[in-house]
Amino acid sequence: MAHNAPCRHKKIHIKHLSWLMPLFLSGIMSGILSCVNLALQHRADQFSSFISLWFSAWGISWLVAYPCILIFLPLVRRFLTFFMYTSQD
């Protein structure tokens, strides 16, 4: 397949990246963290209940993580720009 082949699916406008990126990052982050925390507290022989508890914990974690990323990502980005330079500086 050529690198410049036309896209066969509809793309999302770049303006939506500001909320889509935190949505995906918070989902991944909260899923991993809730799984690790639950695994540390749960017995290994109860795998079926572990999956059920993990999905419940992940849902709650995501509800907290997504707004936190929306709030803190711009603040952290602005803070870090004080320590960054571009080739135009």
C-alpha positions in Angstrom: 0.0 0.0 0.0 1.4 3.4 -1.0 2.2 5.9 1.7 0.0 8.6 0.1 -3.0 6.3 -0.6 -6.3 7.9 0.0 -7.9 7.3 3.4 -10.9 5.0 3.3 -12.6 6.2 6.5 -13.8 9.6 7.6 -11.3 11.5 9.7 -12.1 13.7 12.7 -11.1 17.4 12.5 -7.9 18.3 14.3 -9.8 20.8 16.5 -11.2 17.8 18.5 -7.8 16.6 19.5 -7.9 18.8 22.6 -10.6 16.6 24.2 -10.0 13.3 22.4 -6.4 12.9 23.5 -7.2 13.3 27.2 -10.2 11.0 26.8 -8.0 8.2 25.4 -5.1 8.9 27.8 -7.3 8.9 30.8 -8.9 5.7 29.8 -5.6 3.9 29.3 -4.1 5.4 32.4 -7.1 4.7 34.7 -7.4 1.1 33.3 -3.8 0.3 34.0 -3.8 1.9 37.5 -7.0 0.4 38.6 -5.9 -3.1 37.4 -2.5 -2.8 39.2 -4.1 -1.5 42.4 -6.8 -4.2 42.4 -4.3 -6.9 41.6 -2.2 -5.9 44.6 -5.2 -6.2 46.9 -6.9 -9.3 45.3 -6.2 -13.0 45.7 -5.0 -14.7 42.5 -7.4 -17.6 42.8 -10.5 -15.4 42.4 -9.9 -14.4 38.8 -13.6 -14.2 37.7 -14.5 -11.8 40.4 -11.3 -9.9 39.8 -12.4 -9.0 36.2 -15.8 -7.8 37.4 -14.3 -5.7 40.2 -11.7 -4.3 37.8 -14.3 -3.1 35.3 -16.2 -1.4 38.1 -13.0 0.2 39.5 -11.9 1.3 36.0 -15.2 3.0 35.3 -15.0 5.0 38.5 -11.3 5.8 37.9 -12.1 7.0 34.4 -14.8 9.3 35.6 -12.2 10.9 37.9 -9.2 10.8 35.5 -10.8 12.4 32.4 -11.8 15.7 34.1 -8.5 15.8 35.9 -6.6 15.5 32.6 -8.8 18.1 31.0 -8.1 20.5 33.8 -4.4 19.8 34.4 -3.1 19.1 30.9 -3.3 22.8 29.7 -1.8 24.0 33.0 1.1 21.5 32.9 1.6 22.3 29.2 1.8 26.0 30.0 4.1 25.4 32.9 6.5 23.3 30.8 6.7 25.9 28.1 8.6 28.1 30.5 11.4 25.5 30.3 11.2 24.8 26.5 12.5 26.5 23.5 11.8 26.3 19.8 14.2 26.8 16.9 12.7 30.3 16.6 13.9 31.4 20.1 
